Amino acid sequence: MYRASDRVEHAAWIERLEAASETLDLDAETRSTATDLFLSQAPDSVDGKRVVAAGSLYAAALIRGQQRSQSAVADAMDVSRLSVQQRWKSILADAGFTPPTW
């Protein structure tokens, strides 16, 4: 869970999520889910935030049935595909979802 003040503190990252979501043609529900996942786990370091934001976006797309490739999400968020690959399952698990096993 996160505080309302977290939205203000991380406004720039939320804008990056929005821009990447637009690039990936994701709907409003997916954008909202990505924001919630990110704010629930936002770390202190800038590099950590970038990776968590990308992983949150990928996980949100899976949750909402708007799957995009890890490479496409990584490109949209300016991180490596490996960063997305290593982070999305833990984001899903921390949010109470069971990550797929494929």
N, C-alpha and C positions, 0 to 999 in steps of 0.2 A: 504494500500500500504506500501511497505517497501523499504528501501534503499539497494543498493548493499553492503554496508559495514555491513549490518545486517547479510548477509550470512557468513561473516568472524567472526563476533562477536558470532554467534550461531552455528559455525561449528560442535562443539561436539554434539549439539542437532540434527542437520541435520544427522549426522552419526548414532545417535540412531534411528531416524526415518527410515533411510535406512536399518539398521539391523533388526528392527522390521518388516519392509515391506518384507524383504527377508524371515524372519521366517513365515510370513503370506502368502507368495507366491503371492504378489501383483505386478502388472506390473509397468513399468516405468512411465506411465501417472499418475497412482494413487500415486506413490512416489512423483512425481513432484507437484501434486495438494496438497498433504499433507504438503510438504515443504512450498509451497506458503501460505497455510492457517496458518501454524504455524508462519512463519515470519511476516505475517500481524497482528498477535495478541500476539506475544511473550511478556510475562510480565517480570518484573525484578527479581522476586523471583525464586529460583531454584525449589521449590515445584510447584509453579504456572506454570513454564515451562514444567515440567513433565506432568501435567494434560492437558495443552493446546496442547502439542505434541500428547498425546494419543487421545484427542478429535479430533484433526485435522486429524489424521490417520483414525479414524473411519469415520469421515465425508467425507474424500476424497474417501474412499472405497465405500461409498454410492453414491457419485456423479458419480464415474466412473463405477458403476455397478459391483463392486467386493466386495459385502457385506461380512463382517466377523462379528462374534458375538462380542458384547461388552466385554464379558469375554475373548475371544481370543486376542483382541486388548489390553485389560488391562494387561493380562499376558505378552504379547510381550513387552509392555512398562513399566512393573513393577509398575503399579498403581492399585487401586481398580476398580472394575467394576462400582461402584457407581460414581467414579470420571469421568469416560467416560460418563456415563448416564447423569450426571448433566451438562456436558460441550458441548457436540457435537451439540445440537440444536442452542445454541447461536453462535457457530462458523459458522454454516451454514447461519444463519440469518445475521450475520455481514458481510458475504461474498456476500450477496445479493440473497441467495437461500431461498426458502420457505421450512422449515423442514416438513417432512411428518407427518401426524397426527395419524398414527397407533400406 
